[in-house]
Amino acid sequence: MKHEVFQKQYDFELEQRNGLASATNTPIVALTILGGALASIITGFKYSQGWITYIFLVFVTLTCISMLVCIYKIVRTFLGYSYQKIPGANLLKQHLQDLKDWHSTNGGSDNDAQKDFDEYFNERLSEAAELNSQNNIKRGNYLHDATASVVIAFIFLFIASPFYIYQKVSAQENIYQVKLIKEEVTMSENESGSNNQTQQAAPAAAPAQTPTAAPKPSGPQNVIFKGNSDEGSVKATDNLKSKNS
């Protein structure tokens, strides 16, 4: 069998490994979205002793189980696999030189050494490609199961959504009645009696007094202004002197 066939198979399995690692992002993102939606309707649902609540709980439980299965399949997609690759270039070069030395010692030629090396290299390629292919098949199956589980979880959540919406629409809102209480001020007998005595003991109006002299007029208040206070005092002194003169 030609060397190119083993090489292509080996390269394909390594690329398939990287593709599977990237493809796991799809169920992980879908699982995150479903988890948020599931948490929202679980906390927002008003539970009661009715058939709507029981049906809602059944589909919510099935959704949770499907999501747990999906999580398990995703974990199994990553864990428990070991891949093979061919030896490094230096090791291959050293092995070819060892074959040439061996054939030279035992009466062979470099062509015999190259032939043995090609057989060895093809054997290593086929061995690595076979193991990597088995790992990719297992991982691909787990990835397919994870995607199917998240789709089933979405279906169960979709079925549970109408019961959640119906319960929200049909639920009666609590109506609060506000009652204003008027407080009446009542007086005790002692307080009313004391008030009556106070009113009775109130003295009669004092007789009108004779008019007294008008109070002495006071001068005008100071004027508040913004400027130099000394200038204002000087002007006031000058005004006083001019009036006296």
C-alpha positions in Angstrom: 0.0 0.0 0.0 1.3 3.4 -0.9 2.7 5.7 1.8 0.3 8.6 0.8 -2.7 6.5 1.9 -1.3 6.1 5.5 -0.2 9.7 5.6 -3.7 11.0 4.6 -5.4 8.8 7.1 -3.1 9.9 9.8 -3.6 13.6 9.0 -7.3 13.2 8.7 -7.7 11.7 12.2 -5.7 14.5 13.8 -7.8 17.1 12.1 -11.0 15.2 13.1 -9.8 15.4 16.7 -9.5 19.1 16.5 -12.9 19.4 14.8 -14.6 17.4 17.6 -13.0 19.6 20.2 -14.5 22.7 18.5 -17.9 21.1 17.9 -18.5 20.6 21.6 -19.1 24.3 21.9 -22.5 24.0 20.3 -24.2 21.7 23.0 -22.4 23.7 25.7 -23.8 27.0 24.6 -27.3 25.4 24.1 -27.1 23.9 27.5 -26.2 27.3 29.1 -29.2 28.9 27.4 -31.6 26.2 28.4 -30.3 26.3 32.0 -31.0 30.0 32.3 -34.5 29.6 30.8 -35.2 26.6 33.1 -34.1 28.4 36.2 -36.3 31.4 35.2 -39.6 29.4 34.8 -38.9 27.3 37.9 -38.5 30.3 40.1 -41.3 32.3 38.5 -43.9 29.5 38.6 -46.6 29.8 41.4 -47.0 26.3 42.6 -50.4 25.0 43.9 -52.3 21.7 44.4 -53.5 21.5 40.8 -53.1 19.4 37.7 -51.3 22.3 35.9 -48.6 22.2 38.6 -48.2 18.4 38.4 -47.8 18.4 34.6 -45.4 21.3 34.7 -43.3 19.5 37.3 -43.2 16.4 35.1 -41.9 18.2 32.1 -39.4 20.2 34.1 -38.1 17.0 35.7 -37.7 15.5 32.2 -35.9 18.6 31.1 -33.5 18.4 34.0 -32.8 14.7 33.4 -32.0 15.4 29.7 -29.7 18.2 30.6 -27.8 16.0 33.1 -27.4 13.3 30.4 -26.1 16.0 28.1 -23.6 17.1 30.7 -22.4 13.5 31.1 -22.0 13.0 27.4 -20.0 16.3 27.0 -17.7 15.2 29.8 -17.2 11.8 28.2 -16.3 13.6 25.0 -13.2 15.1 26.6 -12.0 12.6 29.2 -10.4 9.2 28.8 -8.7 9.4 25.4 -5.0 9.2 24.4 -3.9 9.8 20.9 -0.8 8.7 19.1 1.6 10.6 16.8 4.7 9.5 14.9 8.1 9.9 16.5 10.0 13.1 16.1 12.2 13.9 13.1 15.4 13.4 14.9 14.4 10.0 16.1 13.3 9.0 12.6 16.6 10.2 11.1 18.6 8.3 13.7 16.6 5.1 13.0 17.3 5.4 9.3 21.0 5.8 9.9 20.9 2.8 12.2 19.3 0.7 9.5 22.0 1.8 7.0 24.7 0.9 9.4 23.1 -2.5 10.1 22.7 -3.4 6.4 26.2 -2.2 5.7 27.6 -4.5 8.3 25.5 -7.4 7.1 26.2 -7.1 3.4 23.1 -5.0 2.5 22.7 -1.7 0.7 21.2 1.7 1.4 18.2 0.7 -0.7 17.5 -2.2 1.7 17.7 0.2 4.6 15.3 2.7 2.9 12.9 -0.1 2.2 12.9 -1.3 5.8 12.5 2.3 7.0 9.5 2.8 4.7 7.9 -0.3 6.1 8.5 0.8 9.6 7.2 4.3 9.0 4.0 3.1 7.3 3.5 0.7 10.2 3.8 3.6 12.7 1.4 5.7 10.6 -1.2 3.0 10.4 -1.0 2.2 14.1 -1.5 5.9 15.1 -4.2 6.4 12.6 -6.1 3.3 13.8 -6.0 4.3 17.5 -6.9 7.9 16.7 -9.7 6.8 14.5 -11.2 4.7 17.3 -11.0 7.6 19.7 -12.6 9.9 17.2 -15.5 7.5 16.7 -16.2 7.2 20.4 -16.0 10.9 20.9 -18.2 11.6 17.9 -20.8 9.2 19.3 -20.8 10.9 22.7 -21.0 14.3 21.0 -24.0 13.2 18.9 -25.7 11.9 22.1 -25.0 15.2 23.9 -26.5 17.1 21.0 -29.5 14.8 20.9 -30.0 15.2 24.7 -30.0 18.9 24.6 -32.5 18.8 21.7 -34.7 16.6 23.8 -34.3 18.9 26.8 -35.4 21.8 24.6 -38.5 19.9 23.5 -39.5 19.1 27.1 -38.9 22.7 28.1 -41.0 23.9 25.2 -43.9 21.7 26.2 -43.7 23.0 29.8 -43.7 26.6 28.7 -47.5 26.8 27.8 -48.4 25.7 31.4 -46.1 28.3 32.8 -47.7 31.0 30.5 -51.2 29.8 31.3 -50.5 29.9 35.0 -49.1 33.4 34.8 -52.1 34.7 32.7 -54.8 33.1 34.8 -53.3 33.8 38.2 -55.3 36.5 40.1 -53.3 39.3 41.3 -53.5 40.2 45.0 -55.7 43.3 45.5 -54.7 45.3 48.5 -57.4 47.5 50.2 -56.3 50.6 51.9 -58.5 51.8 54.8 -58.0 55.3 56.3 -58.7 55.4 60.0 -59.6 58.7 61.4 -58.3 59.2 64.9 -60.7 61.1 67.2 -59.2 63.1 70.0 -61.1 62.4 73.3 -60.5 64.0 76.6 -60.8 62.3 79.8 -63.1 63.5 82.6 -60.2 64.9 84.6 -58.9 66.9 81.6 -62.4 68.3 80.8 -63.0 69.2 84.4 -59.7 71.0 84.7 -60.4 72.9 81.5 -63.8 73.9 82.8 -62.3 75.1 86.0 -59.7 77.0 84.1 -62.3 78.7 82.0 -64.4 79.5 85.1 -61.4 80.8 87.0 -60.4 83.1 84.2 -60.4 86.7 85.5 -62.6 89.3 84.0 -61.2 91.7 81.5 -59.1 94.4 83.1 -60.6 97.9 83.0 -59.4 100.3 80.3 -56.3 102.2 81.3 -55.7 105.8 80.6 -53.6 106.5 77.5 -49.9 106.9 78.2 -47.3 109.0 76.4 -45.9 107.7 73.1 -42.5 106.0 73.3 -39.4 107.8 72.4 -38.6 107.4 68.7 -35.5 105.4 67.7 -33.2 106.3 64.9 -32.9 104.5 61.6 -30.9 101.3 61.3 -27.4 101.1 59.7 -27.2 100.7 55.9 -25.2 97.7 54.8 -23.0 98.4 51.8 -20.0 96.9 50.0 -17.0 99.2 50.2 -14.4 100.7 52.5 -15.8 101.1 56.1 -13.4 104.1 56.8 -14.8 106.0 53.9 -18.3 105.5 55.2 -17.3 106.7 58.7 -15.6 109.8 57.4 -18.7 110.8 55.3 -20.9 110.2 58.4 -18.6 112.6 60.4 -18.7 115.3 57.8 -22.5 115.0 57.6 -22.7 115.4 61.3 -20.5 118.5 61.3 -22.5 120.2 58.5 -25.7 119.6 60.4 -24.4 121.1 63.6 -23.1 124.1 61.8 
